[in-house]
């Protein structure tokens, strides 16, 4: 970035120069590309796809949307690659409402999926 300072119109002068580093900080949470929702029978895999590499957690629907609560309440966990199908097992689940959350490497948390 360059700012020009003119004492006299037409005379160039440099007031100052600045440079900025491009941030590598990831502040964008993963988004859902696809999630199996609705009434799913126990033993049927849940298909999930997110927009970035993440760890997906299947949790009871009432779980708070913070990292600690999600990890503690998880009943099924899987690492996913962006835009690639992954399967969460439901063979050990009790009946109830569940949602999935995706956490990326920067600890950004996705919105919860619709009820499963």
C-alpha positions as CSV (number, residue, x, y, z in Angstrom):
1,X,0.0,0.0,0.0
2,X,1.4,3.4,-0.9
3,X,0.2,6.9,0.1
4,X,1.4,9.9,-1.9
5,X,1.8,13.3,-0.2
6,X,1.9,16.3,-2.4
7,X,3.3,19.6,-1.2
8,X,2.7,21.1,-4.6
9,X,0.3,19.7,-7.1
10,X,2.2,17.7,-9.6
11,X,5.2,17.0,-7.4
12,X,5.3,13.4,-6.2
13,X,6.2,12.7,-2.7
14,X,6.0,9.5,-0.6
15,X,4.3,9.9,2.8
16,X,4.8,6.4,3.9
17,X,4.7,2.7,2.9
18,X,3.0,-0.1,4.7
19,X,3.0,-3.8,4.2
20,X,0.6,-6.4,5.6
21,X,1.1,-10.1,6.1
22,X,-1.6,-12.3,4.7
23,X,-3.2,-14.0,7.6
24,X,-3.4,-17.8,7.6
25,X,-5.9,-17.8,10.5
26,X,-9.0,-19.9,9.6
27,X,-12.0,-18.2,11.1
28,X,-14.6,-19.8,8.8
29,X,-16.4,-22.7,10.4
30,X,-17.1,-25.9,8.3
31,X,-20.5,-26.0,6.6
32,X,-22.6,-29.0,5.8
33,X,-22.6,-30.1,2.2
34,X,-24.8,-33.2,2.9
35,X,-26.2,-34.9,6.0
36,X,-28.6,-37.9,6.2
37,X,-31.5,-36.6,8.3
38,X,-34.9,-37.9,9.3
39,X,-35.9,-41.2,11.0
40,X,-32.9,-43.5,10.7
41,X,-33.1,-47.1,11.9
42,X,-30.4,-48.2,14.3
43,X,-27.6,-50.0,12.3
44,X,-28.1,-47.7,9.3
45,X,-25.0,-45.5,8.6
46,X,-25.4,-41.7,8.6
47,X,-23.8,-40.1,5.6
48,X,-22.1,-36.7,6.2
49,X,-20.1,-34.3,3.9
50,X,-18.6,-31.0,5.0
51,X,-17.0,-28.2,3.0
52,X,-13.6,-28.7,4.7
53,X,-11.5,-31.2,6.5
54,X,-13.0,-31.7,9.9
55,X,-13.9,-34.1,12.7
56,X,-17.6,-34.9,12.8
57,X,-19.3,-35.6,16.1
58,X,-22.8,-37.2,16.4
59,X,-24.3,-36.0,19.7
60,X,-27.8,-35.9,21.3
61,X,-29.8,-32.9,20.0
62,X,-29.8,-31.1,23.4
63,X,-25.9,-30.9,23.5
64,X,-24.5,-27.3,23.9
65,X,-22.6,-25.9,20.9
66,X,-19.2,-25.7,22.5
67,X,-16.1,-27.8,21.9
68,X,-16.0,-29.4,25.4
69,X,-19.7,-30.3,25.5
70,X,-19.6,-31.7,21.9
71,X,-16.6,-33.9,22.6
72,X,-18.0,-35.2,25.9
73,X,-21.4,-36.0,24.5
74,X,-20.2,-37.6,21.3
75,X,-21.7,-41.1,20.6
76,X,-19.9,-41.5,17.2
77,X,-16.9,-39.6,15.8
78,X,-15.3,-39.6,12.4
79,X,-12.7,-37.6,10.5
80,X,-13.9,-36.3,7.1
81,X,-12.2,-34.9,4.0
82,X,-13.8,-31.9,2.3
83,X,-16.6,-32.8,-0.1
84,X,-16.1,-36.6,0.5
85,X,-18.7,-38.9,1.9
86,X,-18.1,-40.3,5.4
87,X,-20.3,-42.7,7.4
88,X,-21.2,-42.5,11.0
89,X,-22.2,-45.7,12.7
90,X,-25.5,-45.9,14.5
91,X,-25.3,-49.5,15.7
92,X,-24.8,-48.5,19.3
93,X,-27.3,-45.6,19.5
94,X,-30.3,-45.4,21.8
95,X,-33.6,-44.0,20.3
96,X,-33.7,-40.2,20.4
97,X,-32.9,-37.0,18.4
98,X,-29.3,-36.4,17.4
99,X,-27.4,-33.8,15.5
100,X,-23.9,-33.7,14.0
101,X,-21.3,-30.9,14.5
102,X,-18.1,-30.5,12.5
103,X,-14.9,-29.1,14.2
104,X,-12.0,-28.1,11.9
105,X,-8.3,-27.9,12.9
106,X,-8.8,-24.3,14.0
107,X,-11.5,-25.4,16.4
108,X,-14.2,-23.7,14.4
109,X,-17.6,-25.3,15.1
110,X,-20.2,-25.8,12.4
111,X,-23.9,-25.1,12.8
112,X,-25.7,-28.2,14.0
113,X,-27.3,-30.3,11.4
114,X,-31.1,-30.8,11.3
115,X,-32.4,-33.6,13.6
116,X,-31.4,-37.1,12.8
